[in-house]
């Protein structure tokens, strides 16, 4: 931030008192000044989604940001997501509107605890769901998303044990799909998806008998067994394009986004209580303050960042999709040359 910009910022501005329109204008102006890109996760408040340059899931958003020429990434999500953006864009500054926005599921496992489990199972491969900290990713062999977890596990020799962190429900889903009996699942879970229950599904099916049911694989198996589709948030977006009636078993933020996109369709949440309070900690006022003051920055120790990148790169190579730029490509980009092949495939 330049001295002139600092002088121009009011020191006593009450951001919470500004109107939605005033905040949006302020955000747009500061975004241009900083050459920033705003990433909005599918579970964010609607007003955050409206000012975001990209909407999607955590890994996809980080890939989009890495492929831009932005100098600053503002990640409206939770902490592990901003870390992933930093892993894939080490030369960009990564900010969060509220550093307290964490993920209880990611916090179920620490690097120290994972290392102890690895020591007890030295022959096991470690698969880390992307909903984990950079420290955990750095200690893992490969990462996975909810959409490619089955493919990642199938790439590992069948006789090799697998430590799967941190989501026990996704691990159970993968075990059922692959037939693998040697998966050591960490006892973590997403409280939003783990709390979805059959009683809620029965009630919604009574109200919407012709609706198809789609559930996120972070939910329990008894619920997945009753679903017509089990897929990631990105998959849910695709299904909403194809179907006129859906009961959607995931966080309400995605449902709100889809209802706004398709106002004439019947798209209803499986549970009205499926709300992630951590995601909702980000507000328009906090986003405006974050841009004005260039706070709060997410940083990583380089050894952790590089280790996490290796695990993500292995996953992306398995998927045949986007890859982080090499050091040579990154150096060219720093020099103002956009290397061919850098970005989303």
Phi, psi and omega in degrees: 000130183282157178304320182295323178293318179302316181295330183282342182280128178292139184274343184241021183294128176267095184298324182294340181272349181284150179287164178301320181293317179297319179294317181297319178295318180296318179298315181296318181295312181293327178299318178294317182297323184267356188053055184254157173236136182254125179254128179242117178291155181304337184265007181285164174301152182301319182295331174288317179301324184293332181259002182280145176281329178224141175238143178165201177270174192296312183291316179301321179295318179296324177294316179300315182295321180295333182275355179266170176262020179294147175270335185230135174248125173251113185260112175266090182195221176241174195299317183296332179291317177296323176299317180298321176299319178293322177302316184273346179227067186297336182269356177262150173277135181243124181242156173232140176297329181213111181295342181283352180285092181251184180234113180303324179294315178299326182284352178296332183235133175251165177299319181296316180293320178296320180298322178296320178291322177298321179296329179280340180228070187295341181269355185279145169274145180252121176251121181251120170301142182299341175281061180212164182287162177298325179299317179290318177301321183294335180267003184258160177278324183202149175262170174210161171249174178294334182274335182244010184301320180297315180296320180296313180296322180293341179282348181266135181312137187299333183270003181263126177298153181231125168270121183245119182233155351257004192261113181292328181288318176295322177299319179294319178299316180295319179299319180293321182285328185262343185075012181284128179255002184249032177267124177263103187269131173291143185273059177243168181195161172269120185295332180293312183279326180293335181276352176292131187231163183296326180300320178294319179295316179300318180295317180290326178293326177295320180284330183227072188296334182266359182283143172277154184249127177235132185228144178284142182291359172282354178278169181287156186299322182299332176279319179300325181295338180265356184274150172282328180223141171237118186200170179284175178297322178297320177295326179294323177298317179296319181294325179295333176288330186266335187240149181269340180225120179222139165258120193248117182264077175201188183296144187300332183302321179293319180297318178300319179297316183291323179295326178290324180287323184236073186295339182268355180266159176264096181237108188235147177286141175300322177225128177291345181266004181282077184233130176268107180297331179293317178298322185281358176294333178283130179231167179297321179296318179294323179295317179296316178297318180302315180290317181300318187256002179053047179232156354258132185274140177258124180236158180222142169299138187298325179294322176291314180301313181295320178295319178294322179296321179300316180294321177292319181299319179298319178297315183293326176294322177295326183278344183070022184253213183301149173228151175296150178295148175289170178299322179295316179295320179295321179295320177297319180295320177299329180276000177096008179255122181276107184291139178295138178089358179272131179120197184283134178280000000 
